[in-house]
Amino acid sequence: MNPADVAAAAATPETSIFAMFWSAHIVVKAVMLGLFLASLWCWTIIFDKTRLFRKFKSEMESFEQIFWSGQSLEELYTSLSSQPNNTAAAALFVAAMREWKRSFQQAAGSFRGLHARIDKVLDVSIAREVERLESNLLVLATIASAGPFIGLFGTVFGIMNSFQSIAASKNTSLAVVAPGIAEALLATAIGLFAAIPALIAYNKLQGDVAKAQARLESFADEFSSILSRQIDHHLSIEKVS
């Protein structure tokens, strides 16, 4: 609050949030507005990630049901490889099967080291999917850690401005200093309003990412075991021949 506005504020004090915002110093306004926009950004990410993880869980269950239904791997690969955008588990399956089929197109003995190559392909596919799931979570972590301090900066600046108002008016009445302090504390409140949901959502979504990664790794291990038995079978045939 500017010193020139002190007398008017004391005569007609406004206690609503909007009134405190409009009467605040321009720096405090910028802090409040920035934190409010950051809060909107957080909630956008939270809703988007909630939808994404629900979709991931549903698609994972659908694919596993098809995978373990008894359908041949060749038929499943043919149907999935023609689709441009596969789900997470389906992308792992297609990538591993593509590496598997390449071995048939190479010279004899290409099965040696195939298991290691398939594991590498699966690891890369899992890392790519985890990176997609983790996108924008750093924004939540940043706002959760920086939001209270940004709000505190607005509070400190507002309180300093209030003391300047006291010095300018030479009046120590609470009516002089209270509006500026209220505006300053509002900045801290908005900072906490942005930071607390961001922190809770970040921890929750990080747990969801860990669960999704564990589920993908579990499927990759099971599928790798299936292909490993196939590789051992082909290697045994090569030794006999």
C-alpha positions as CSV (number, residue, x, y, z in Angstrom):
1,M,0.0,0.0,0.0
2,N,1.4,3.4,-1.0
3,P,1.7,6.0,1.7
4,A,-0.6,8.3,-0.2
5,D,-3.4,5.7,0.1
6,V,-3.1,5.3,3.8
7,A,-5.7,7.9,4.8
8,A,-8.3,6.6,2.4
9,A,-7.7,3.0,3.4
10,A,-8.0,3.9,7.1
11,A,-11.3,5.8,6.5
12,T,-12.9,3.1,4.4
13,P,-11.2,-0.2,5.2
14,E,-11.9,-3.0,2.8
15,T,-11.6,-6.6,4.0
16,S,-12.5,-8.7,0.9
17,I,-9.8,-10.6,-0.9
18,F,-10.4,-8.7,-4.2
19,A,-10.3,-5.3,-2.4
20,M,-7.0,-6.2,-0.7
21,F,-5.6,-7.4,-4.0
22,W,-6.5,-4.2,-5.9
23,S,-5.2,-2.0,-3.1
24,A,-1.9,-3.9,-2.8
25,H,1.4,-2.6,-4.0
26,I,2.3,-3.5,-7.6
27,V,5.0,-5.9,-6.5
28,V,2.7,-7.7,-4.2
29,K,0.1,-7.8,-6.9
30,A,2.6,-9.4,-9.3
31,V,3.5,-12.0,-6.6
32,M,-0.2,-12.8,-6.0
33,L,-1.0,-13.1,-9.7
34,G,2.0,-15.2,-10.4
35,L,1.1,-17.6,-7.6
36,F,-2.5,-17.8,-8.7
37,L,-1.5,-18.7,-12.3
38,A,1.0,-21.3,-10.9
39,S,-1.9,-22.8,-8.9
40,L,-4.0,-23.0,-12.0
41,W,-1.1,-24.7,-13.8
42,C,-0.7,-27.2,-11.0
43,W,-4.4,-28.1,-11.1
44,T,-4.2,-28.5,-14.9
45,I,-1.3,-30.9,-14.5
46,I,-3.1,-32.8,-11.7
47,F,-6.3,-33.4,-13.6
48,D,-4.3,-34.3,-16.8
49,K,-2.1,-36.8,-14.9
50,T,-5.0,-38.3,-13.1
51,R,-6.7,-39.0,-16.4
52,L,-3.5,-40.3,-17.9
53,F,-2.9,-42.8,-15.1
54,R,-6.5,-44.1,-15.2
55,K,-6.1,-44.6,-18.9
56,F,-2.8,-46.3,-18.4
57,K,-4.3,-48.7,-15.9
58,S,-7.2,-49.5,-18.1
59,E,-5.1,-50.1,-21.2
60,M,-2.6,-52.2,-19.3
61,E,-5.4,-54.5,-18.0
62,S,-6.9,-54.8,-21.5
63,F,-3.6,-55.7,-23.1
64,E,-2.7,-58.2,-20.4
65,Q,-6.1,-59.9,-20.8
66,I,-5.4,-60.2,-24.6
67,F,-1.8,-61.3,-24.1
68,W,-2.7,-64.1,-21.7
69,S,-5.8,-65.2,-23.6
70,G,-3.8,-67.8,-25.6
71,Q,-3.5,-65.9,-28.8
72,S,-0.3,-66.6,-30.7
73,L,2.5,-64.0,-30.4
74,E,2.7,-63.7,-34.2
75,E,-1.0,-62.9,-34.5
76,L,-0.9,-60.4,-31.7
77,Y,2.2,-58.8,-33.2
78,T,0.6,-58.5,-36.6
79,S,-2.5,-56.8,-35.2
80,L,-0.5,-54.4,-33.0
81,S,2.3,-53.5,-35.3
82,S,-0.1,-52.0,-37.8
83,Q,-1.5,-49.6,-35.2
84,P,0.3,-46.2,-35.1
85,N,-0.1,-45.5,-31.4
86,N,0.2,-48.5,-29.1
87,T,-0.4,-48.4,-25.4
88,A,2.6,-48.8,-23.0
89,A,2.6,-52.6,-22.6
90,A,1.7,-53.0,-26.3
91,A,4.7,-50.8,-27.3
92,L,7.0,-53.0,-25.2
93,F,5.6,-56.1,-26.8
94,V,5.9,-54.7,-30.4
95,A,9.5,-53.5,-29.8
96,A,10.6,-56.8,-28.4
97,M,8.9,-58.8,-31.1
98,R,10.4,-56.6,-33.8
99,E,13.9,-57.4,-32.5
100,W,12.9,-61.0,-32.3
101,K,11.8,-61.1,-35.9
102,R,14.9,-59.4,-37.1
103,S,16.9,-62.3,-35.9
104,F,15.1,-64.5,-38.4
105,Q,16.1,-62.2,-41.3
106,Q,19.8,-62.4,-40.4
107,A,22.5,-65.0,-40.9
108,A,22.6,-68.2,-39.0
109,G,23.8,-67.8,-35.4
110,S,22.0,-64.5,-34.9
111,F,20.1,-66.0,-31.9
112,R,23.3,-65.7,-29.9
113,G,23.0,-62.5,-27.8
114,L,19.4,-62.1,-28.8
115,H,18.2,-62.3,-25.2
116,A,20.5,-59.5,-24.2
117,R,19.3,-57.4,-27.1
118,I,15.6,-58.0,-26.3
119,D,16.2,-57.0,-22.6
120,K,17.9,-53.8,-23.8
121,V,15.0,-53.0,-26.1
122,L,12.5,-53.6,-23.2
123,D,14.5,-51.4,-20.9
124,V,14.6,-48.6,-23.4
125,S,10.9,-48.8,-24.0
126,I,10.1,-48.8,-20.3
127,A,12.4,-45.8,-19.8
128,R,10.6,-43.9,-22.6
129,E,7.2,-44.7,-21.1
130,V,8.3,-43.7,-17.6
131,E,9.6,-40.4,-19.0
132,R,6.2,-39.8,-20.6
133,L,4.4,-40.5,-17.3
134,E,6.8,-38.2,-15.4
135,S,6.5,-35.3,-17.7
136,N,5.5,-32.0,-16.0
137,L,5.9,-33.5,-12.5
138,L,9.0,-31.3,-12.0
139,V,6.6,-28.3,-12.3
140,L,4.7,-29.6,-9.3
141,A,7.8,-30.1,-7.3
142,T,9.1,-26.7,-8.2
143,I,5.9,-24.9,-7.2
144,A,5.6,-27.0,-4.1
145,S,9.1,-25.9,-2.9
146,A,9.2,-22.4,-4.3
147,G,5.6,-21.3,-3.7
148,P,5.8,-20.5,0.0
149,F,9.0,-18.6,-0.4
150,I,7.6,-16.5,-3.3
151,G,4.6,-15.8,-1.1
152,L,6.9,-14.9,1.8
153,F,8.7,-12.4,-0.5
154,G,5.4,-10.7,-1.2
155,T,4.6,-10.7,2.6
156,V,8.0,-9.2,3.5
157,F,7.6,-6.5,0.8
158,G,4.1,-5.7,1.9
159,I,5.1,-5.4,5.6
160,M,8.0,-3.1,4.6
161,N,5.6,-1.0,2.7
162,S,3.3,-0.8,5.7
163,F,6.1,0.5,7.9
164,Q,6.9,3.1,5.3
165,S,3.3,4.1,5.5
166,I,3.6,4.5,9.3
167,A,6.7,6.7,8.8
168,A,5.0,8.8,6.1
169,S,1.8,9.4,8.1
170,K,3.5,9.6,11.5
171,N,0.6,7.6,12.9
172,T,1.1,4.3,14.7
173,S,-2.6,3.5,14.7
174,L,-3.5,-0.1,13.8
175,A,-5.9,1.3,11.2
176,V,-2.8,2.6,9.3
177,V,-0.7,-0.6,9.3
178,A,-3.4,-3.3,9.3
179,P,-4.5,-3.0,5.6
180,G,-0.9,-3.3,4.4
181,I,-0.2,-6.3,6.7
182,A,-3.4,-8.0,5.6
183,E,-2.4,-7.6,1.9
184,A,1.0,-8.9,2.7
185,L,-0.3,-12.0,4.5
186,L,-2.6,-12.7,1.6
187,A,0.5,-13.2,-0.6
188,T,1.7,-15.9,1.8
189,A,-1.8,-17.5,1.9
190,I,-1.9,-17.7,-1.9
191,G,1.6,-19.2,-1.9
192,L,0.5,-21.9,0.5
193,F,-2.7,-22.4,-1.6
194,A,-0.5,-23.2,-4.6
195,A,2.2,-25.2,-2.8
196,I,0.2,-27.6,-0.6
197,P,-1.9,-29.2,-3.4
198,A,1.3,-29.3,-5.6
199,L,3.2,-31.1,-2.9
200,I,0.5,-33.7,-2.2
201,A,-0.1,-34.3,-5.9
202,Y,3.6,-34.7,-6.6
203,N,4.0,-37.3,-4.0
204,K,0.9,-39.2,-5.1
205,L,1.8,-39.0,-8.8
206,Q,5.4,-40.1,-8.1
207,G,3.9,-43.2,-6.3
208,D,1.7,-43.8,-9.4
209,V,4.7,-43.6,-11.7
210,A,6.6,-46.1,-9.5
211,K,3.7,-48.5,-9.6
212,A,3.3,-48.1,-13.4
213,Q,7.1,-48.7,-13.8
214,A,7.0,-51.8,-11.6
215,R,4.0,-53.2,-13.6
216,L,5.8,-52.6,-16.9
217,E,9.0,-54.2,-15.6
218,S,7.0,-57.2,-14.3
219,F,5.4,-57.7,-17.7
220,A,8.8,-57.3,-19.4
221,D,10.3,-59.9,-17.2
222,E,7.5,-62.4,-18.0
223,F,7.6,-61.7,-21.7
224,S,11.4,-61.9,-21.7
225,S,11.2,-65.3,-20.1
226,I,8.8,-66.5,-22.8
227,L,11.2,-65.4,-25.5
228,S,14.2,-66.8,-23.7
229,R,12.7,-70.3,-23.8
230,Q,12.1,-69.8,-27.5
231,I,15.7,-68.7,-28.0
232,D,17.0,-71.7,-26.1
233,H,14.9,-74.0,-28.3
234,H,16.3,-72.5,-31.5
235,L,19.9,-72.7,-30.1
236,S,19.4,-76.3,-29.3
237,I,18.2,-77.0,-32.9
238,E,21.2,-75.2,-34.3
239,K,23.5,-77.4,-32.2
240,V,21.8,-80.5,-33.4
241,S,22.0,-79.4,-37.0
